[in-house]
Amino acid sequence: MRMDPREAVVAVLHEAGEPLHWTTVQDRALRAGYLDPFEVPDVRRHVQAALQALAREGAILRVGKGTFAAAQPD
């Protein structure tokens, strides 16, 4: 199932259930088929931008340098 980078990031972090480095998030999103490098040019830039935006919005948590986790439900 193809997703936009924001959806893919959230899906990967929720599935993982643990904090992941952004490179692992990107790798898992590509391996799961959430992102297609032929449809999303410069996957790296899009994944990093999605992670930063989602962390600013509080949708995910930044737990260390380059490491993110799914936000806990209220």
N, C-alpha and C positions, 0 to 999 in steps of 0.2 A: 504494500500500500504506500503510495507516494504521499509525502507530507511537505508542508513548507518547513523551512529550517527551525522556526520557533516550535512548531508542533513536534518535530522530530526530537529536538533537545528535551522537551518535557517528557515525551514518551520514553526515551532512553533512560533518563534519570529516574523516572517512576519504576520502570522495569528493573533497574539495577538495585534499588533499595539501599544504596550506599553512595558516598561521595565518589565522583569520578573526575579525573583530569580531563580537560577539554579535548585532548587528542583521543582519549578513549571514547568520549561521547561521539566525536566525529566518526571514528572507526566503527563503532556499533551502529550508528545511524546508517552508514553506508552498507555495512554487511547485512543489516536487517531489510534493506531496500527502501528505507524511509526517505532517503535522499538519493537522487540519481545525478552523478557528476556530469552527465551529458545534458541534463535539464537545468541544473543549478550551476552556472559558471562560478568558479572560485568558491568551492564549498567551504574551504577554510575560513575565508572572510565572512561568509554568511553564518556559519556556526558560531564563530567568535562574537559577531554582532548580536546574534540571537541570545547567546548566553549573557552578555553584558546587559542587554535591554531587559531580559527576564529577571535578572538579579536586581536591577534598579527598581523594577516594578514590584519585587517581592514574590514573584511567582516561583522562583527557585532561590536557593541560598548559595552564596559564595563562602566556602569554608576554608579556603586557603588560596595561595597563589595559583591561579589556573585551575582550581578544583571547585566543583559545584555539586550540590545535592538537591534533590526534590524538596520543596517546601512541605512541611508537615501540615496536614489538614487541621483546620481550627477545631 
